């Protein structure tokens, strides 16, 4: 039986990058909610501009998360398929 290969460098940094996306998005969303009352009170629209820039940054992070998450899911599926085809030959020889 062939074990699943796991590349520490690739898998660790891919998981860490996804975590950093999530943590930064969480902080951006909490900050955006926290400045909502200030947006209503501010007459110079400074907080509104900051809020817009932060939302654009969050959009970019969501898009980056979408790309990395899809890549990781597709990679997992390919690894499982190759593992299933490699192990199915062993099972067939045991049954016959």
C-alpha positions in Angstrom: 0.0 0.0 0.0 1.3 3.4 -1.0 1.2 6.2 1.6 0.0 9.6 0.7 2.8 12.0 0.0 3.0 15.2 2.0 5.4 17.9 1.2 6.0 19.9 4.4 7.2 23.1 2.6 4.3 23.3 0.2 1.5 22.2 2.5 2.6 24.2 5.5 2.9 27.5 3.7 -0.3 26.9 1.8 -2.2 26.3 5.0 -0.4 29.2 6.7 -1.3 31.6 3.8 -4.9 30.5 4.0 -4.9 31.2 7.8 -3.3 34.6 7.3 -6.1 35.5 4.7 -8.7 34.4 7.2 -7.2 36.3 10.2 -6.7 39.5 8.2 -10.2 39.3 6.8 -11.6 38.8 10.3 -9.7 41.9 11.6 -10.8 44.0 8.6 -14.5 43.0 9.1 -14.4 43.7 12.8 -12.7 47.1 12.2 -15.3 48.0 9.5 -18.1 47.2 11.9 -16.4 49.2 14.7 -16.1 52.4 12.6 -19.7 52.4 11.4 -20.9 54.9 14.1 -18.0 57.1 13.3 -19.0 57.1 9.6 -22.4 58.5 10.4 -21.0 61.3 12.7 -18.1 62.4 10.5 -18.8 65.4 8.2 -15.6 65.3 6.3 -16.2 61.7 5.0 -12.7 60.7 6.1 -14.0 57.5 7.8 -16.2 56.7 4.8 -13.1 56.8 2.5 -11.2 54.6 5.0 -14.2 52.2 5.1 -14.3 52.0 1.3 -10.6 51.3 1.0 -10.8 48.6 3.7 -13.7 47.0 1.9 -11.7 47.0 -1.4 -8.8 45.4 0.5 -11.2 42.8 2.0 -12.5 42.1 -1.5 -9.0 41.4 -2.8 -8.3 39.1 0.2 -11.6 37.2 -0.5 -10.5 36.7 -4.1 -7.1 35.5 -3.0 -8.7 33.2 -0.5 -11.0 31.9 -3.3 -8.0 31.1 -5.5 -5.9 29.4 -2.8 -8.9 27.5 -1.4 -9.9 26.2 -4.9 -6.3 25.2 -5.7 -6.0 23.3 -2.4 -9.3 21.5 -2.9 -8.4 20.4 -6.4 -5.0 19.2 -5.3 -6.6 17.1 -2.5 -9.0 15.5 -5.0 -6.2 14.7 -7.4 -4.1 13.1 -4.5 -7.1 11.0 -3.4 -7.8 9.9 -6.9 -4.2 8.7 -7.5 -4.2 7.1 -4.1 -7.5 5.3 -4.8 -6.3 4.0 -8.2 -3.0 2.8 -6.7 -4.8 1.0 -3.8 -7.5 -0.5 -6.0 -5.0 -2.7 -7.7 -3.9 -4.1 -4.3 -7.5 -4.8 -3.3 -8.2 -6.6 -6.6 -5.3 -8.9 -6.1 -6.4 -9.7 -2.5 -9.9 -10.6 -3.6 -8.9 -12.9 -6.4 
